[in-house]
Each structure stands twice: as C-alpha cells, then as structure tokens.
Amino acid sequence: MLRVANGKWDAHLKDFLAARAIVERPARNPHAKMPLVWTWTRCRASSRRCGPRTPRARAVEIDPVDESTVREQHGRMLQVAVAAAAFLAAGPLVAQMLPQGPPAQRLVLRGFTAARYNAQGLTAEGKLDFRLRLFRSEHLALRENYAALGVVAGLSPAFARGGLFVEVQPLSVLQLGAQLEAVRWFGTFDLVQSFSSARAAHWEADLQRLGDLPAGDPARNYGASGTNLTLWGRLQVRFGPLAVRDTLSLFRPDLGLRAGDPVYYDGTHDFLLPNRGWLMTNDADVLWLRAGGVAGLVLGLRHTLVSAAYRSADFAAGESPVDINGPMHRLGPLAAYTLHERGGGWFNAPTIAVLTQWYLKHRYRAGQERSAIIPSVALAFGFFGDLLPVTDPP
C-alpha cells in the first residue's frame, strides 16, 4: 500500500543537498579577491641555491547551507515525501555559493523533488528568492552573508501549498529563516485525518480503515485548508574533510479541522500534530566532503528527532496527558552526488541524494507494528540556479 505525503516531507533530504555547500574548491576567477592558503615551493636540485620562495595560492571556500527546512504529510497511494533537511546535507545538497563570492544582488531558483518509503510520501517544491548581500568581507566565516525574501510553492497528490519566506544569513555558518504558507488538502489518500486525542491510534491500518468508511461518515478523512508556519535555524562547521551540521525547525499548523478534534496525522513527520500548536524537529549531520569541488560525492550520518508540544486540551477528558507518540528518533547513513557545478546559469549543481534511517524509537515502526529492521528510505533530486548575471562582487 502506498501513501502520499505532504510537500515538506523531506527537509531531511533537502538539507543534505544543501550541506553539499560546505566544500573546498579552487576559485575559478583568477581576479577574485579571496582568502588564500600559502604553500611554498621546494628547490628542484639540492646542488642549486634556492631562489626566492614563490607562493602558490589555493583558495578555500565554505559553501553555506542554503536550503530551508521542508515538511510534508502522508496520503495513501504513492509512497512519497521529501526527505532530508540536514543529514544528507542535501537540501539542496547543492552548493549555492559562487566561486568568486556573492554579488551585491542575486536572484536564486531552487528545485527539489523527493520520494520516501516507511513512512511513504512524494512531493515537489520550488523556491525563488531575491538576495541582498549584507556586507562585503573576505573572511571565510563572514563572506557568505545575505538577507533574502522569496516565494515557495509545493505540490503532491494529496495537497497544494504556497507562500512567502525570509532567510537571513549573517555568517557563513549560520542561517535563520521563517516561512508562512497557505495549504489545501484535497481529501484524498486517507488525508486529512483528525482525532479527538493525542493518544489516538494512527497506524497505517487505522488510517486506511477510516479512509474506507462511506462518504458522509463523520469519522472519515476529509479535505481541509489552513496555514503552515515554519521557523528554522541552521549551524554548520567544517574541520578539514569533515563537517558537522545541525538544523532545528519549529512547525505550527493551523488547519480547519473537524469540530472537537485538536490533533491530526501529519505524514511529513509521521506524527500526530497539535493543531495551532508546535512540533519540533532536529536533524544532526556528520559529513565527509570530497575536496576539490562541489561536484562529487558526500557521505554522512544523520540523526533525526521529532517531538510535539501537546497541551492538556489535546487529550480527551479523563485521559493521562502523557505523550505516548514521542520523541521519535531515527538514525542512518546518507549519500549525495552532484553531477556538475558551473558557477552560474539557471540550472546548476544537479544533485541526487539517498537517506536511509532506522527507527530507534517510534510508536509503531520500531518493532511494534512493523519490524525495526525495515528502514525509512528517501530518494531526492535537487538543483539551484541564478537568474541574474553572475559578476564579481563590487
């Protein structure tokens, strides 16, 4: 049985694509002003006196992670979801940094498509943002700074969404963002399904049973509209070929649910979400990055944590207000491969990413209803591009 998930499903895989942005490569523009690491040449013959030592320069760049965190929800037919926000470092695993440093203004296009199994989902997302450089600096920790305002749109067989987002990157290693979207669930693939308690059963068989009820039954799934608010922060540091990256996201849904139902099943996180409440996710990545360019292979390990802040009103009268759904933990390897990176153009750094994670703790998938041996597997494709001519920073 297949399920369709919300378009934000794999911020995880998305972020892996973005983490590809922490790489070292030579500068392509010989006139670009960049930090240099000096190495000294040796004399070729010991019998000769060495002449003046000639410095050989090698530019080192740290690409900032440029992909905001993404979410998505389940449906019942296609196995789908967009996985990735930090582990794969692919979100997009593609770097969005230019060899010569960022220009004063930039118009950036990003695309992302992903599918996931256990839990299942499928989604596509596009972003377009206008960026202004905050200040000019050649220091690696400060160089990739900007403030951005953009539009986002997502689509899956179960929903459509669209809205605005802002990103601020005051340092090359730190990104903060906020995104507000309008969302419409079509009422297909057993979604939306809401419940009167955060302790309600919501395993795949439960969702299917409720979705198979006759039309008009008050317990059947239904269409719904509303908004999603997402806040995120991302920190990343590199030590030689290794990089550490952490993405913390807060998600607040506001849907028109059935009267009396305070929670609903969200396939993006495979979790019961408190409507008009908060869900927290954290993706922690350890990555190995191939030196010498953006194009190539990235390997790593990701831990994902998901937890909801339930309120007393999210439980039925007389129930114990104890969260039996979380926190949820997943852990597993990731891999991403960038085909090429040309430093300009609308279609750049196409990247394929795979994220495989095993459930360490889950209400149903850690051995209760499904064997803990079966992992969650996500496959994603992402790219980015510049719609304005790329020139040397003034």
CORFENQUI-V661698 format. One record per residue. N is the residue number from 1. RES is the residue in three letters. PHI is phi in radians with two decimals (none if undefined). BURIAL is + if it has 9 or more other C-alpha atoms within 8 Angstrom, else -. D_FIRST is the distance of its C-alpha to the first C-alpha in Angstrom with 2 decimals. Layout:
BEGIN
N/RES/PHI/BURIAL/D_FIRST, N/RES/PHI/BURIAL/D_FIRST
END
This chain:
BEGIN
1/MET/none/-/0.00, 2/LEU/-1.96/+/3.77, 3/ARG/-2.31/+/6.85, 4/VAL/-1.78/+/10.37, 5/ALA/-1.94/+/13.19, 6/ASN/-1.13/+/16.89, 7/GLY/-1.14/+/19.27, 8/LYS/-1.63/+/21.03, 9/TRP/-0.84/+/18.25, 10/ASP/-2.18/+/20.12, 11/ALA/-0.98/+/23.58, 12/HIS/-1.09/+/23.22, 13/LEU/-1.25/+/22.76, 14/LYS/-1.04/+/25.07, 15/ASP/-1.21/+/27.70, 16/PHE/-1.12/+/27.58, 17/LEU/-1.08/+/28.61, 18/ALA/-1.29/+/31.32, 19/ALA/-1.22/+/32.54, 20/ARG/-1.08/+/33.47, 21/ALA/-1.28/+/36.20, 22/ILE/-1.73/+/38.16, 23/VAL/-2.37/+/39.79, 24/GLU/-1.98/+/43.28, 25/ARG/-2.69/+/44.62, 26/PRO/-1.26/+/47.99, 27/ALA/-1.24/+/49.16, 28/ARG/-1.57/-/49.28, 29/ASN/-1.75/-/52.06, 30/PRO/-1.12/-/55.30, 31/HIS/-1.66/-/56.85, 32/ALA/-1.23/+/54.16, 33/LYS/-1.52/-/55.44, 34/MET/-2.46/-/53.21, 35/PRO/-1.09/+/53.66, 36/LEU/-2.13/-/55.00, 37/VAL/-1.95/-/54.95, 38/TRP/-1.61/-/58.21, 39/THR/-2.22/-/58.81, 40/TRP/-1.88/-/62.25, 41/THR/-1.36/-/63.31, 42/ARG/-1.78/-/65.35, 43/CYS/-1.23/+/68.57, 44/ARG/-1.30/-/68.08, 45/ALA/-2.22/-/71.37, 46/SER/-1.20/-/72.86, 47/SER/-1.35/-/76.34, 48/ARG/-1.64/-/75.84, 49/ARG/-1.27/-/76.10, 50/CYS/-1.31/-/72.94, 51/GLY/-1.41/-/73.17, 52/PRO/-0.99/-/71.60, 53/ARG/-1.18/-/68.04, 54/THR/-1.77/-/65.66, 55/PRO/-1.30/-/62.50, 56/ARG/-1.97/-/59.26, 57/ALA/-1.67/-/56.71, 58/ARG/-2.33/+/53.00, 59/ALA/-1.48/+/50.92, 60/VAL/-2.07/+/48.17, 61/GLU/-2.12/+/45.52, 62/ILE/-2.03/+/42.89, 63/ASP/-1.38/+/40.11, 64/PRO/-1.37/+/38.83, 65/VAL/-1.25/+/35.20, 66/ASP/-2.24/+/34.53, 67/GLU/-2.58/+/31.21, 68/SER/-1.20/+/30.52, 69/THR/-1.13/+/27.85, 70/VAL/-2.23/+/24.33, 71/ARG/-2.33/+/21.66, 72/GLU/-2.81/+/18.35, 73/GLN/-2.30/+/15.85, 74/HIS/-1.46/+/12.11, 75/GLY/-2.58/+/10.33, 76/ARG/-2.00/+/6.98, 77/MET/-2.15/+/6.37, 78/LEU/-1.60/+/7.99, 79/GLN/-1.50/+/8.09, 80/VAL/-2.54/+/11.59, 81/ALA/2.79/+/14.72, 82/VAL/-1.71/+/18.28, 83/ALA/-1.57/+/19.24, 84/ALA/2.11/+/22.77, 85/ALA/-2.28/+/25.90, 86/ALA/-2.54/+/28.27, 87/PHE/-1.06/+/27.19, 88/LEU/-1.22/+/26.61, 89/ALA/1.00/+/29.49, 90/ALA/-2.00/+/27.68, 91/GLY/-2.39/+/27.47, 92/PRO/-1.56/+/28.84, 93/LEU/-1.00/+/29.78, 94/VAL/-1.61/+/32.38, 95/ALA/-1.28/+/35.86, 96/GLN/-2.12/+/37.40, 97/MET/-1.86/+/40.89, 98/LEU/-1.63/-/43.61, 99/PRO/-1.02/+/45.98, 100/GLN/-1.74/+/49.01, 101/GLY/1.61/+/47.77, 102/PRO/-1.28/+/46.47, 103/PRO/-1.30/+/48.54, 104/ALA/-1.13/-/49.78, 105/GLN/-2.34/+/47.17, 106/ARG/-2.67/+/43.78, 107/LEU/-2.02/+/41.05, 108/VAL/-1.96/+/37.74, 109/LEU/-1.90/+/34.51, 110/ARG/-2.27/+/31.23, 111/GLY/-2.29/+/27.84, 112/PHE/-2.67/+/24.52, 113/THR/-2.34/+/21.02, 114/ALA/-2.62/+/18.20, 115/ALA/-2.37/+/14.56, 116/ARG/-2.44/+/13.06, 117/TYR/-2.09/+/10.57, 118/ASN/1.05/-/10.70, 119/ALA/-1.39/+/10.97, 120/GLN/-1.60/+/9.26, 121/GLY/-3.05/+/11.58, 122/LEU/-2.64/+/13.78, 123/THR/-2.78/+/17.38, 124/ALA/-2.35/+/20.87, 125/GLU/-2.48/+/24.16, 126/GLY/-2.29/+/27.82, 127/LYS/-2.34/+/30.98, 128/LEU/-2.38/+/34.63, 129/ASP/-2.40/+/37.38, 130/PHE/-1.80/+/41.16, 131/ARG/-2.06/+/42.73, 132/LEU/-2.06/+/46.26, 133/ARG/-1.19/+/47.69, 134/LEU/-1.34/-/49.21, 135/PHE/-2.82/-/51.98, 136/ARG/-1.64/-/53.14, 137/SER/-2.66/-/53.04, 138/GLU/-1.80/+/53.07, 139/HIS/-1.32/-/52.05, 140/LEU/-1.04/+/48.64, 141/ALA/-1.32/-/47.59, 142/LEU/-2.04/+/48.60, 143/ARG/-1.07/+/48.22, 144/GLU/-1.55/+/44.67, 145/ASN/-1.94/+/45.22, 146/TYR/-2.99/+/44.23, 147/ALA/-2.18/+/43.26, 148/ALA/-2.36/+/40.63, 149/LEU/-2.26/+/39.51, 150/GLY/-2.64/+/36.55, 151/VAL/-2.02/+/33.84, 152/VAL/-2.38/+/30.07, 153/ALA/-2.50/+/27.30, 154/GLY/-2.41/+/23.51, 155/LEU/-2.60/+/20.78, 156/SER/-2.52/+/17.01, 157/PRO/-1.11/+/15.00, 158/ALA/-1.85/+/15.26, 159/PHE/-2.80/+/18.92, 160/ALA/-2.41/+/22.25, 161/ARG/-2.58/+/24.87, 162/GLY/-2.95/+/28.33, 163/GLY/3.11/+/31.44, 164/LEU/-2.09/+/34.18, 165/PHE/-2.56/+/34.60, 166/VAL/-2.22/+/37.57, 167/GLU/-2.33/+/37.98, 168/VAL/-2.27/+/41.09, 169/GLN/-2.16/+/41.74, 170/PRO/-1.29/+/45.24, 171/LEU/-2.33/+/44.97, 172/SER/-1.11/+/43.27, 173/VAL/-1.80/+/41.40, 174/LEU/-2.32/+/40.48, 175/GLN/-2.34/+/38.31, 176/LEU/-2.19/+/37.83, 177/GLY/-2.72/+/35.80, 178/ALA/-2.54/+/34.65, 179/GLN/-2.45/+/32.22, 180/LEU/-2.15/+/31.98, 181/GLU/-2.26/+/29.40, 182/ALA/-1.60/+/28.76, 183/VAL/-2.34/+/25.10, 184/ARG/-2.27/+/23.52, 185/TRP/-1.60/+/20.08, 186/PHE/-1.39/+/19.23, 187/GLY/1.46/+/17.59, 188/THR/-1.84/+/14.32, 189/PHE/0.97/+/10.65, 190/ASP/1.17/+/11.87, 191/LEU/-2.23/+/14.60, 192/VAL/-1.38/+/17.41, 193/GLN/-2.19/+/17.33, 194/SER/-1.96/+/20.68, 195/PHE/-2.44/+/22.35, 196/SER/-1.55/+/25.94, 197/SER/-2.64/+/25.95, 198/ALA/-1.27/+/24.86, 199/ARG/-1.71/-/24.32, 200/ALA/-1.14/-/21.65, 201/ALA/-1.25/-/18.48, 202/HIS/-2.50/+/15.51, 203/TRP/-1.20/-/12.87, 204/GLU/-0.94/-/9.14, 205/ALA/-1.14/-/9.93, 206/ASP/-1.16/+/13.03, 207/LEU/-1.13/+/11.74, 208/GLN/-1.17/+/9.52, 209/ARG/-1.06/-/12.68, 210/LEU/-1.19/+/14.91, 211/GLY/-1.24/+/13.14, 212/ASP/-1.54/-/13.54, 213/LEU/-1.13/+/17.23, 214/PRO/-1.12/-/19.73, 215/ALA/-1.00/-/21.12, 216/GLY/1.68/-/24.00, 217/ASP/-1.19/-/22.86, 218/PRO/-1.14/-/24.03, 219/ALA/-1.63/-/21.07, 220/ARG/-1.32/+/18.46, 221/ASN/-1.13/+/17.12, 222/TYR/-2.70/+/19.59, 223/GLY/-1.42/+/20.93, 224/ALA/-2.68/+/23.32, 225/SER/-2.20/+/25.82, 226/GLY/2.96/+/27.77, 227/THR/-2.34/+/28.67, 228/ASN/-2.18/+/27.59, 229/LEU/-1.98/+/30.38, 230/THR/-2.20/+/29.92, 231/LEU/-2.06/+/32.82, 232/TRP/-2.60/+/32.89, 233/GLY/-2.43/+/35.34, 234/ARG/-2.39/+/35.18, 235/LEU/-2.22/+/37.71, 236/GLN/-2.53/+/38.02, 237/VAL/-2.42/-/40.77, 238/ARG/-2.10/+/41.46, 239/PHE/-2.21/-/43.60, 240/GLY/1.09/-/44.30, 241/PRO/-1.41/+/41.12, 242/LEU/-1.82/+/39.17, 243/ALA/-2.35/+/37.79, 244/VAL/-2.08/+/36.58, 245/ARG/-2.49/+/34.59, 246/ASP/-2.37/+/33.35, 247/THR/-2.17/+/31.50, 248/LEU/-1.87/+/31.62, 249/SER/-2.26/+/29.82, 250/LEU/-2.10/+/30.17, 251/PHE/-2.21/+/27.82, 252/ARG/-2.19/+/28.93, 253/PRO/-1.53/+/26.82, 254/ASP/-2.47/+/28.68, 255/LEU/-1.91/+/26.50, 256/GLY/-1.44/-/27.62, 257/LEU/-1.43/-/25.62, 258/ARG/-1.01/-/26.09, 259/ALA/-0.97/-/29.55, 260/GLY/1.57/-/29.84, 261/ASP/-1.76/+/26.55, 262/PRO/-1.59/+/27.52, 263/VAL/-2.33/+/24.15, 264/TYR/-2.57/+/20.69, 265/TYR/-1.42/+/17.39, 266/ASP/-2.00/+/17.49, 267/GLY/-1.28/+/14.48, 268/THR/-1.01/+/17.09, 269/HIS/-1.86/+/18.41, 270/ASP/0.96/+/15.68, 271/PHE/-2.60/+/18.64, 272/LEU/-1.48/+/20.42, 273/LEU/-1.75/+/23.04, 274/PRO/-1.34/+/26.44, 275/ASN/-1.16/+/27.14, 276/ARG/1.08/-/30.44, 277/GLY/-2.16/+/30.31, 278/TRP/-2.13/+/29.68, 279/LEU/-2.11/+/27.02, 280/MET/-2.01/+/28.30, 281/THR/-2.23/+/26.67, 282/ASN/-2.43/+/28.63, 283/ASP/-1.97/+/27.90, 284/ALA/-1.99/+/30.58, 285/ASP/-2.09/+/30.92, 286/VAL/-2.09/+/33.34, 287/LEU/-2.21/+/33.63, 288/TRP/-1.88/+/35.64, 289/LEU/-2.03/+/36.84, 290/ARG/-1.23/+/38.55, 291/ALA/-1.30/-/42.06, 292/GLY/1.84/-/43.50, 293/GLY/2.75/+/41.20, 294/VAL/-1.27/+/37.99, 295/ALA/-1.11/+/36.59, 296/GLY/2.27/+/35.19, 297/LEU/-1.77/+/33.04, 298/VAL/-2.21/+/32.19, 299/LEU/-2.14/+/30.86, 300/GLY/-3.01/+/30.28, 301/LEU/-2.39/+/28.74, 302/ARG/-2.25/+/27.05, 303/HIS/-1.96/+/26.86, 304/THR/-2.07/+/24.90, 305/LEU/-2.09/+/25.92, 306/VAL/-2.29/+/24.41, 307/SER/-2.62/+/26.41, 308/ALA/-1.86/+/26.96, 309/ALA/-1.72/+/30.43, 310/TYR/-1.29/+/29.95, 311/ARG/-1.87/-/32.96, 312/SER/-1.05/-/34.38, 313/ALA/-1.24/-/33.35, 314/ASP/-1.46/+/29.65, 315/PHE/-2.02/+/30.00, 316/ALA/-1.22/-/30.80, 317/ALA/-1.03/-/34.44, 318/GLY/1.52/-/35.49, 319/GLU/-1.43/-/32.51, 320/SER/-1.27/-/33.21, 321/PRO/-1.38/-/32.60, 322/VAL/-1.89/-/31.09, 323/ASP/-1.31/-/28.02, 324/ILE/-1.75/-/25.57, 325/ASN/-1.65/+/22.79, 326/GLY/-2.64/+/24.71, 327/PRO/-1.24/+/26.05, 328/MET/-1.72/+/23.00, 329/HIS/-2.23/+/23.93, 330/ARG/-2.30/+/22.29, 331/LEU/-2.57/+/24.34, 332/GLY/3.08/+/24.05, 333/PRO/-1.43/+/25.49, 334/LEU/-2.39/+/25.34, 335/ALA/-2.60/+/26.80, 336/ALA/-2.50/+/27.79, 337/TYR/-2.33/+/29.90, 338/THR/-1.69/+/32.01, 339/LEU/-1.25/+/33.17, 340/HIS/-2.85/+/36.39, 341/GLU/-2.53/+/38.24, 342/ARG/-1.87/-/41.11, 343/GLY/1.22/-/42.30, 344/GLY/2.87/+/42.06, 345/GLY/1.65/+/40.48, 346/TRP/-1.35/+/37.55, 347/PHE/-2.14/+/34.99, 348/ASN/-2.41/+/35.60, 349/ALA/0.87/+/34.10, 350/PRO/-1.11/+/30.72, 351/THR/-2.33/+/28.67, 352/ILE/-1.90/+/25.48, 353/ALA/-2.34/+/24.12, 354/VAL/-2.27/+/21.68, 355/LEU/-2.21/+/21.13, 356/THR/-2.11/+/19.83, 357/GLN/-2.35/+/20.23, 358/TRP/-1.74/+/20.01, 359/TYR/-1.40/+/19.86, 360/LEU/-1.45/+/23.40, 361/LYS/-2.59/+/22.95, 362/HIS/-2.86/+/20.01, 363/ARG/-1.11/+/19.63, 364/TYR/-2.19/+/16.36, 365/ARG/-1.74/+/15.56, 366/ALA/-1.86/+/19.04, 367/GLY/1.95/-/18.93, 368/GLN/-1.39/-/18.46, 369/GLU/-1.84/-/14.84, 370/ARG/-2.35/+/13.73, 371/SER/-1.03/+/16.37, 372/ALA/-1.20/+/18.50, 373/ILE/-1.24/-/18.70, 374/ILE/-1.42/-/15.29, 375/PRO/-1.55/+/16.24, 376/SER/-1.54/+/15.07, 377/VAL/-2.16/+/15.60, 378/ALA/-2.18/+/16.71, 379/LEU/-2.17/+/18.32, 380/ALA/-2.39/+/20.81, 381/PHE/-2.29/+/23.68, 382/GLY/-2.48/+/26.67, 383/PHE/-2.71/+/30.25, 384/PHE/-2.51/+/33.27, 385/GLY/-2.79/+/36.46, 386/ASP/-1.89/+/39.85, 387/LEU/-1.65/+/40.88, 388/LEU/-1.88/-/44.50, 389/PRO/-1.00/-/46.87, 390/VAL/-1.62/-/46.83, 391/THR/-2.22/-/50.37, 392/ASP/-1.07/+/52.12, 393/PRO/-1.12/-/52.23, 394/PRO/-1.20/-/55.59
END
